[in-house]
Amino acid sequence: MSQPDADRFKSNAGECRQMAHDAETEDAREAWLRLAVEWDKLAEHARHRRGIFDRYE
């Protein structure tokens, strides 16, 4: 994974937060927020993986 991946994942998390803000029900809001957390985890993982490989370039 790369920095562009991490950026895309963070963007997806932001979109989920916007959907949560616009959600009509509490269940929908909570579901969107859970998705945002998962996208944030993927972004952090992508950044961390990039850091590991940077030392070999």
Secondary structure as UniProt FT lines:
FT   HELIX           3..22
FT   HELIX           26..54
FT   TURN            55..56
//
